[in-house]
Amino acid sequence: MRVIVLGAGGAHKTEASIARAARSLGHPCRHVNVVGWIRYLKGLAAPVVRRLVDSFEPDALIMTRHAIRLGEGAVRALARGRRSAFWYFDLARRPLPDAVTLGRIADALFVTTLSQVERYRAAGVPTVLHLPQAVDPATDRPATRSPRRYHCDVSFVGSGQYPLRHDLLRAIAAHASLQIRGPGWRGVPADLPVRGGPVWGARFARVVRGAAISLGAHALPEHAQERGGGASNRMWKVFGCGGFYLGAHVEGIDGFARDGVHCAWYTDADHAVALVRQYLADPAARGRIAQAGRTHALAHHTYAHRVALLLEGQGYTST
């Protein structure tokens, strides 16, 4: 099957992982950087993208949210006569208009969180399926070393514009050496140990290697109420990089990774602190669980696993 991946460019973008996965499955694939063409050509980008797509003669089109920047009419023309899928990675409080539009154009909308399935069906998208993100073995892999500046008990990499995270991070910082990195942390309270900005690619792997524990945390209150497993992209990247992952438990998350076997799940800040203390005192357990988590993710949760389902028109079901 000849496949076009239509979305953002850049080696660290999910679109690149999707394209690599398609090729690893034996499908010729072209990755078209919609964002880049619009940046350079503005209103002239749509015809150029159309020629790039048509000249490849694809059987299938995999779109991400950036495809809508070409305009609804242009996307409809690209999808006409081809199998098409829109894979949407964001967890929004309510269905977003652009996502609904792309979902209606595509043969199927794939969402990364199970609770979003019914939300988008109710918004008028006919076919909505669950397909979480995953590990990219080409980029999500353990670092061979980590600079001393990354060495700490606990690392958190994520956006800082969500105050819900602050109390959890503050509680952990009171009992362990914590390093916070990511965008949006300027102007936060000084007692939060922010050590840097956005972290991508090989640097993320070095941050994971430098920390005894890599932390996950909800951004919004409703994320704690998710059903059917709300697996974050951070979790998959930590698994791929061989880190010990401590994340927030939601109903169904054990279908992706088991507590005490592949990672550890906490229920609230006090529980998170207790687990940090427990696993800092037991490096052998941390190492065993981190290795099991990576092995499990590579065996069952890579982008190749996900793309194979998507091209068959199937969603993810827990195994």
Contacts in CASP RR format, 6 or more apart in sequence:
PFRMAT RR
TARGET T0000
AUTHOR 0000-0000-0000
METHOD contacts of the structure
MODEL  1
MRVIVLGAGGAHKTEASIARAARSLGHPCRHVNVVGWIRYLKGLAAPVVR
RLVDSFEPDALIMTRHAIRLGEGAVRALARGRRSAFWYFDLARRPLPDAV
TLGRIADALFVTTLSQVERYRAAGVPTVLHLPQAVDPATDRPATRSPRRY
HCDVSFVGSGQYPLRHDLLRAIAAHASLQIRGPGWRGVPADLPVRGGPVW
GARFARVVRGAAISLGAHALPEHAQERGGGASNRMWKVFGCGGFYLGAHV
EGIDGFARDGVHCAWYTDADHAVALVRQYLADPAARGRIAQAGRTHALAH
HTYAHRVALLLEGQGYTST
1 27 0 8 1.000
1 59 0 8 1.000
1 60 0 8 1.000
1 311 0 8 1.000
2 27 0 8 1.000
2 28 0 8 1.000
2 29 0 8 1.000
2 56 0 8 1.000
2 57 0 8 1.000
2 58 0 8 1.000
2 59 0 8 1.000
2 60 0 8 1.000
3 19 0 8 1.000
3 22 0 8 1.000
3 27 0 8 1.000
3 28 0 8 1.000
3 29 0 8 1.000
3 30 0 8 1.000
3 58 0 8 1.000
3 59 0 8 1.000
3 60 0 8 1.000
3 61 0 8 1.000
3 62 0 8 1.000
3 311 0 8 1.000
4 29 0 8 1.000
4 30 0 8 1.000
4 32 0 8 1.000
4 53 0 8 1.000
4 56 0 8 1.000
4 58 0 8 1.000
4 60 0 8 1.000
4 61 0 8 1.000
4 62 0 8 1.000
5 15 0 8 1.000
5 18 0 8 1.000
5 19 0 8 1.000
5 22 0 8 1.000
5 29 0 8 1.000
5 30 0 8 1.000
5 31 0 8 1.000
5 32 0 8 1.000
5 62 0 8 1.000
5 64 0 8 1.000
6 15 0 8 1.000
6 32 0 8 1.000
6 34 0 8 1.000
6 49 0 8 1.000
6 53 0 8 1.000
6 61 0 8 1.000
6 62 0 8 1.000
6 63 0 8 1.000
6 64 0 8 1.000
6 66 0 8 1.000
6 67 0 8 1.000
6 78 0 8 1.000
7 15 0 8 1.000
7 32 0 8 1.000
7 33 0 8 1.000
7 34 0 8 1.000
7 35 0 8 1.000
7 63 0 8 1.000
7 64 0 8 1.000
7 65 0 8 1.000
7 66 0 8 1.000
7 67 0 8 1.000
8 15 0 8 1.000
8 33 0 8 1.000
8 34 0 8 1.000
8 35 0 8 1.000
8 36 0 8 1.000
8 64 0 8 1.000
8 66 0 8 1.000
9 15 0 8 1.000
9 16 0 8 1.000
9 31 0 8 1.000
9 33 0 8 1.000
9 35 0 8 1.000
9 36 0 8 1.000
10 16 0 8 1.000
10 33 0 8 1.000
11 139 0 8 1.000
11 201 0 8 1.000
12 139 0 8 1.000
12 200 0 8 1.000
12 201 0 8 1.000
14 64 0 8 1.000
14 89 0 8 1.000
14 133 0 8 1.000
14 233 0 8 1.000
15 31 0 8 1.000
15 33 0 8 1.000
15 64 0 8 1.000
16 31 0 8 1.000
17 134 0 8 1.000
17 136 0 8 1.000
17 138 0 8 1.000
17 139 0 8 1.000
17 303 0 8 1.000
18 31 0 8 1.000
18 62 0 8 1.000
18 87 0 8 1.000
18 303 0 8 1.000
18 307 0 8 1.000
19 29 0 8 1.000
19 30 0 8 1.000
19 31 0 8 1.000
20 136 0 8 1.000
20 138 0 8 1.000
20 303 0 8 1.000
21 136 0 8 1.000
21 302 0 8 1.000
21 303 0 8 1.000
21 304 0 8 1.000
21 306 0 8 1.000
21 307 0 8 1.000
22 29 0 8 1.000
22 62 0 8 1.000
22 307 0 8 1.000
22 311 0 8 1.000
23 29 0 8 1.000
24 304 0 8 1.000
25 304 0 8 1.000
25 307 0 8 1.000
25 308 0 8 1.000
25 311 0 8 1.000
27 311 0 8 1.000
30 52 0 8 1.000
30 53 0 8 1.000
30 56 0 8 1.000
30 58 0 8 1.000
32 49 0 8 1.000
32 52 0 8 1.000
32 53 0 8 1.000
34 45 0 8 1.000
34 49 0 8 1.000
34 66 0 8 1.000
34 67 0 8 1.000
34 69 0 8 1.000
34 70 0 8 1.000
35 66 0 8 1.000
35 69 0 8 1.000
36 45 0 8 1.000
37 45 0 8 1.000
37 48 0 8 1.000
37 49 0 8 1.000
38 45 0 8 1.000
38 69 0 8 1.000
38 70 0 8 1.000
41 48 0 8 1.000
45 70 0 8 1.000
46 70 0 8 1.000
46 71 0 8 1.000
46 74 0 8 1.000
49 70 0 8 1.000
49 74 0 8 1.000
49 78 0 8 1.000
50 74 0 8 1.000
50 77 0 8 1.000
50 78 0 8 1.000
53 61 0 8 1.000
53 78 0 8 1.000
58 82 0 8 1.000
59 82 0 8 1.000
59 83 0 8 1.000
60 82 0 8 1.000
60 83 0 8 1.000
60 84 0 8 1.000
60 85 0 8 1.000
60 311 0 8 1.000
61 78 0 8 1.000
61 79 0 8 1.000
61 82 0 8 1.000
61 83 0 8 1.000
61 84 0 8 1.000
61 85 0 8 1.000
61 106 0 8 1.000
62 84 0 8 1.000
62 85 0 8 1.000
62 87 0 8 1.000
62 307 0 8 1.000
62 310 0 8 1.000
63 75 0 8 1.000
63 79 0 8 1.000
63 84 0 8 1.000
63 85 0 8 1.000
63 86 0 8 1.000
63 87 0 8 1.000
63 102 0 8 1.000
63 106 0 8 1.000
64 86 0 8 1.000
64 87 0 8 1.000
64 88 0 8 1.000
64 89 0 8 1.000
65 86 0 8 1.000
65 88 0 8 1.000
65 89 0 8 1.000
65 90 0 8 1.000
65 98 0 8 1.000
65 99 0 8 1.000
65 102 0 8 1.000
67 75 0 8 1.000
67 78 0 8 1.000
67 86 0 8 1.000
67 102 0 8 1.000
68 75 0 8 1.000
68 98 0 8 1.000
68 101 0 8 1.000
68 102 0 8 1.000
70 78 0 8 1.000
72 101 0 8 1.000
72 105 0 8 1.000
75 102 0 8 1.000
75 105 0 8 1.000
76 105 0 8 1.000
78 84 0 8 1.000
79 105 0 8 1.000
79 106 0 8 1.000
83 107 0 8 1.000
83 311 0 8 1.000
84 105 0 8 1.000
84 106 0 8 1.000
84 107 0 8 1.000
85 106 0 8 1.000
85 107 0 8 1.000
85 108 0 8 1.000
85 109 0 8 1.000
85 110 0 8 1.000
85 310 0 8 1.000
85 311 0 8 1.000
85 313 0 8 1.000
86 99 0 8 1.000
86 102 0 8 1.000
86 103 0 8 1.000
86 105 0 8 1.000
86 106 0 8 1.000
86 108 0 8 1.000
86 109 0 8 1.000
86 110 0 8 1.000
87 110 0 8 1.000
87 112 0 8 1.000
87 131 0 8 1.000
87 310 0 8 1.000
88 99 0 8 1.000
88 102 0 8 1.000
88 103 0 8 1.000
88 109 0 8 1.000
88 110 0 8 1.000
88 111 0 8 1.000
88 112 0 8 1.000
88 116 0 8 1.000
89 112 0 8 1.000
89 133 0 8 1.000
89 233 0 8 1.000
90 96 0 8 1.000
90 99 0 8 1.000
91 112 0 8 1.000
91 113 0 8 1.000
91 116 0 8 1.000
91 223 0 8 1.000
91 230 0 8 1.000
92 99 0 8 1.000
92 116 0 8 1.000
93 220 0 8 1.000
93 222 0 8 1.000
94 119 0 8 1.000
95 119 0 8 1.000
95 120 0 8 1.000
95 122 0 8 1.000
95 123 0 8 1.000
95 125 0 8 1.000
99 109 0 8 1.000
99 120 0 8 1.000
100 120 0 8 1.000
100 123 0 8 1.000
100 124 0 8 1.000
100 125 0 8 1.000
102 109 0 8 1.000
103 109 0 8 1.000
103 120 0 8 1.000
103 125 0 8 1.000
103 128 0 8 1.000
104 124 0 8 1.000
104 125 0 8 1.000
104 126 0 8 1.000
107 127 0 8 1.000
107 313 0 8 1.000
108 127 0 8 1.000
108 128 0 8 1.000
108 129 0 8 1.000
108 313 0 8 1.000
109 120 0 8 1.000
109 125 0 8 1.000
109 127 0 8 1.000
109 128 0 8 1.000
109 129 0 8 1.000
110 128 0 8 1.000
110 129 0 8 1.000
110 130 0 8 1.000
110 131 0 8 1.000
110 310 0 8 1.000
110 315 0 8 1.000
111 117 0 8 1.000
111 120 0 8 1.000
111 128 0 8 1.000
111 129 0 8 1.000
111 130 0 8 1.000
111 131 0 8 1.000
112 130 0 8 1.000
112 131 0 8 1.000
112 132 0 8 1.000
112 133 0 8 1.000
112 230 0 8 1.000
112 231 0 8 1.000
112 233 0 8 1.000
113 130 0 8 1.000
113 132 0 8 1.000
113 226 0 8 1.000
113 229 0 8 1.000
113 230 0 8 1.000
114 130 0 8 1.000
114 226 0 8 1.000
114 227 0 8 1.000
114 228 0 8 1.000
114 229 0 8 1.000
114 230 0 8 1.000
115 226 0 8 1.000
115 227 0 8 1.000
115 228 0 8 1.000
115 230 0 8 1.000
116 128 0 8 1.000
116 130 0 8 1.000
117 128 0 8 1.000
117 129 0 8 1.000
117 130 0 8 1.000
118 128 0 8 1.000
120 128 0 8 1.000
121 128 0 8 1.000
129 313 0 8 1.000
129 314 0 8 1.000
129 315 0 8 1.000
129 316 0 8 1.000
130 315 0 8 1.000
130 316 0 8 1.000
131 306 0 8 1.000
131 309 0 8 1.000
131 310 0 8 1.000
131 315 0 8 1.000
131 316 0 8 1.000
132 230 0 8 1.000
132 231 0 8 1.000
132 256 0 8 1.000
132 301 0 8 1.000
132 306 0 8 1.000
132 316 0 8 1.000
133 231 0 8 1.000
133 233 0 8 1.000
133 236 0 8 1.000
133 303 0 8 1.000
133 306 0 8 1.000
134 236 0 8 1.000
134 297 0 8 1.000
134 301 0 8 1.000
134 302 0 8 1.000
134 303 0 8 1.000
134 305 0 8 1.000
134 306 0 8 1.000
135 236 0 8 1.000
135 237 0 8 1.000
135 239 0 8 1.000
135 240 0 8 1.000
135 297 0 8 1.000
135 298 0 8 1.000
135 301 0 8 1.000
135 302 0 8 1.000
135 303 0 8 1.000
136 302 0 8 1.000
136 303 0 8 1.000
137 240 0 8 1.000
137 298 0 8 1.000
137 302 0 8 1.000
139 201 0 8 1.000
140 205 0 8 1.000
140 236 0 8 1.000
140 237 0 8 1.000
140 239 0 8 1.000
140 240 0 8 1.000
140 241 0 8 1.000
141 205 0 8 1.000
141 240 0 8 1.000
141 241 0 8 1.000
142 205 0 8 1.000
142 208 0 8 1.000
142 209 0 8 1.000
142 240 0 8 1.000
142 241 0 8 1.000
142 242 0 8 1.000
142 243 0 8 1.000
142 294 0 8 1.000
143 202 0 8 1.000
143 205 0 8 1.000
143 206 0 8 1.000
143 208 0 8 1.000
143 209 0 8 1.000
143 241 0 8 1.000
145 206 0 8 1.000
145 209 0 8 1.000
146 206 0 8 1.000
146 207 0 8 1.000
146 209 0 8 1.000
146 210 0 8 1.000
147 206 0 8 1.000
149 195 0 8 1.000
150 179 0 8 1.000
150 206 0 8 1.000
150 207 0 8 1.000
150 209 0 8 1.000
150 210 0 8 1.000
150 211 0 8 1.000
151 210 0 8 1.000
151 211 0 8 1.000
152 176 0 8 1.000
152 177 0 8 1.000
152 178 0 8 1.000
152 179 0 8 1.000
152 210 0 8 1.000
152 211 0 8 1.000
152 212 0 8 1.000
153 176 0 8 1.000
153 177 0 8 1.000
153 178 0 8 1.000
153 211 0 8 1.000
153 212 0 8 1.000
153 213 0 8 1.000
153 276 0 8 1.000
153 280 0 8 1.000
154 172 0 8 1.000
154 176 0 8 1.000
154 177 0 8 1.000
154 178 0 8 1.000
154 179 0 8 1.000
154 211 0 8 1.000
154 212 0 8 1.000
154 213 0 8 1.000
154 214 0 8 1.000
154 215 0 8 1.000
154 246 0 8 1.000
154 276 0 8 1.000
155 178 0 8 1.000
155 179 0 8 1.000
155 180 0 8 1.000
155 181 0 8 1.000
155 207 0 8 1.000
155 208 0 8 1.000
155 210 0 8 1.000
155 211 0 8 1.000
155 213 0 8 1.000
155 214 0 8 1.000
155 215 0 8 1.000
156 165 0 8 1.000
156 169 0 8 1.000
156 178 0 8 1.000
156 179 0 8 1.000
156 180 0 8 1.000
156 181 0 8 1.000
156 214 0 8 1.000
156 215 0 8 1.000
156 216 0 8 1.000
156 217 0 8 1.000
157 180 0 8 1.000
157 181 0 8 1.000
157 182 0 8 1.000
157 199 0 8 1.000
157 204 0 8 1.000
157 207 0 8 1.000
157 214 0 8 1.000
157 234 0 8 1.000
158 180 0 8 1.000
158 181 0 8 1.000
158 182 0 8 1.000
158 183 0 8 1.000
158 234 0 8 1.000
159 182 0 8 1.000
159 183 0 8 1.000
159 184 0 8 1.000
159 219 0 8 1.000
160 182 0 8 1.000
160 183 0 8 1.000
160 184 0 8 1.000
160 185 0 8 1.000
160 188 0 8 1.000
161 184 0 8 1.000
162 219 0 8 1.000
162 220 0 8 1.000
164 217 0 8 1.000
164 218 0 8 1.000
164 219 0 8 1.000
164 220 0 8 1.000
164 221 0 8 1.000
165 217 0 8 1.000
165 218 0 8 1.000
165 219 0 8 1.000
166 188 0 8 1.000
166 189 0 8 1.000
166 192 0 8 1.000
167 269 0 8 1.000
168 217 0 8 1.000
168 269 0 8 1.000
168 272 0 8 1.000
169 178 0 8 1.000
169 180 0 8 1.000
169 192 0 8 1.000
169 217 0 8 1.000
170 189 0 8 1.000
170 191 0 8 1.000
170 192 0 8 1.000
171 269 0 8 1.000
171 270 0 8 1.000
171 272 0 8 1.000
171 273 0 8 1.000
172 178 0 8 1.000
172 215 0 8 1.000
172 269 0 8 1.000
172 272 0 8 1.000
172 273 0 8 1.000
172 276 0 8 1.000
173 191 0 8 1.000
173 192 0 8 1.000
173 193 0 8 1.000
174 273 0 8 1.000
175 273 0 8 1.000
175 276 0 8 1.000
175 277 0 8 1.000
176 213 0 8 1.000
176 276 0 8 1.000
176 277 0 8 1.000
176 280 0 8 1.000
178 193 0 8 1.000
179 193 0 8 1.000
179 195 0 8 1.000
179 207 0 8 1.000
179 211 0 8 1.000
180 192 0 8 1.000
180 193 0 8 1.000
180 194 0 8 1.000
180 195 0 8 1.000
180 196 0 8 1.000
181 194 0 8 1.000
181 195 0 8 1.000
181 196 0 8 1.000
181 197 0 8 1.000
181 198 0 8 1.000
181 199 0 8 1.000
181 207 0 8 1.000
182 196 0 8 1.000
182 197 0 8 1.000
182 198 0 8 1.000
182 199 0 8 1.000
183 197 0 8 1.000
183 198 0 8 1.000
184 197 0 8 1.000
185 192 0 8 1.000
185 194 0 8 1.000
185 196 0 8 1.000
185 197 0 8 1.000
188 194 0 8 1.000
199 207 0 8 1.000
204 237 0 8 1.000
204 241 0 8 1.000
205 241 0 8 1.000
208 214 0 8 1.000
208 237 0 8 1.000
208 238 0 8 1.000
208 241 0 8 1.000
208 242 0 8 1.000
208 243 0 8 1.000
209 241 0 8 1.000
209 242 0 8 1.000
209 243 0 8 1.000
211 243 0 8 1.000
212 244 0 8 1.000
212 279 0 8 1.000
212 280 0 8 1.000
212 283 0 8 1.000
212 286 0 8 1.000
213 244 0 8 1.000
213 245 0 8 1.000
213 246 0 8 1.000
213 276 0 8 1.000
213 279 0 8 1.000
213 280 0 8 1.000
213 286 0 8 1.000
214 234 0 8 1.000
214 238 0 8 1.000
214 243 0 8 1.000
214 244 0 8 1.000
214 245 0 8 1.000
214 246 0 8 1.000
215 246 0 8 1.000
215 247 0 8 1.000
215 272 0 8 1.000
216 232 0 8 1.000
216 234 0 8 1.000
216 235 0 8 1.000
216 245 0 8 1.000
216 246 0 8 1.000
216 247 0 8 1.000
216 248 0 8 1.000
217 247 0 8 1.000
217 248 0 8 1.000
218 224 0 8 1.000
218 248 0 8 1.000
223 230 0 8 1.000
223 248 0 8 1.000
223 250 0 8 1.000
224 248 0 8 1.000
224 250 0 8 1.000
225 250 0 8 1.000
226 250 0 8 1.000
226 251 0 8 1.000
227 250 0 8 1.000
227 251 0 8 1.000
227 252 0 8 1.000
228 250 0 8 1.000
228 251 0 8 1.000
228 252 0 8 1.000
228 253 0 8 1.000
229 250 0 8 1.000
229 251 0 8 1.000
229 252 0 8 1.000
229 253 0 8 1.000
229 255 0 8 1.000
229 256 0 8 1.000
230 250 0 8 1.000
230 252 0 8 1.000
230 253 0 8 1.000
231 253 0 8 1.000
231 256 0 8 1.000
231 257 0 8 1.000
235 245 0 8 1.000
235 247 0 8 1.000
235 256 0 8 1.000
235 257 0 8 1.000
235 263 0 8 1.000
236 297 0 8 1.000
236 301 0 8 1.000
238 245 0 8 1.000
239 245 0 8 1.000
239 257 0 8 1.000
239 262 0 8 1.000
239 263 0 8 1.000
239 293 0 8 1.000
239 294 0 8 1.000
239 296 0 8 1.000
239 297 0 8 1.000
239 301 0 8 1.000
240 294 0 8 1.000
240 297 0 8 1.000
240 298 0 8 1.000
241 294 0 8 1.000
242 290 0 8 1.000
242 291 0 8 1.000
242 293 0 8 1.000
242 294 0 8 1.000
243 290 0 8 1.000
243 294 0 8 1.000
244 263 0 8 1.000
244 264 0 8 1.000
244 279 0 8 1.000
244 286 0 8 1.000
244 287 0 8 1.000
244 289 0 8 1.000
244 290 0 8 1.000
245 257 0 8 1.000
245 263 0 8 1.000
245 264 0 8 1.000
245 290 0 8 1.000
245 293 0 8 1.000
246 263 0 8 1.000
246 264 0 8 1.000
246 265 0 8 1.000
246 266 0 8 1.000
246 272 0 8 1.000
246 275 0 8 1.000
246 276 0 8 1.000
246 279 0 8 1.000
247 263 0 8 1.000
247 264 0 8 1.000
247 265 0 8 1.000
247 266 0 8 1.000
247 272 0 8 1.000
248 265 0 8 1.000
248 266 0 8 1.000
248 267 0 8 1.000
249 259 0 8 1.000
249 265 0 8 1.000
249 266 0 8 1.000
249 267 0 8 1.000
252 318 0 8 1.000
253 265 0 8 1.000
254 265 0 8 1.000
255 318 0 8 1.000
256 301 0 8 1.000
256 318 0 8 1.000
257 263 0 8 1.000
257 293 0 8 1.000
257 296 0 8 1.000
257 297 0 8 1.000
259 265 0 8 1.000
260 289 0 8 1.000
261 289 0 8 1.000
261 292 0 8 1.000
261 293 0 8 1.000
262 289 0 8 1.000
262 292 0 8 1.000
262 293 0 8 1.000
262 296 0 8 1.000
262 297 0 8 1.000
263 289 0 8 1.000
263 293 0 8 1.000
264 275 0 8 1.000
264 279 0 8 1.000
264 289 0 8 1.000
266 272 0 8 1.000
266 275 0 8 1.000
279 285 0 8 1.000
279 286 0 8 1.000
300 319 0 8 1.000
306 316 0 8 1.000
309 315 0 8 1.000
309 316 0 8 1.000
END
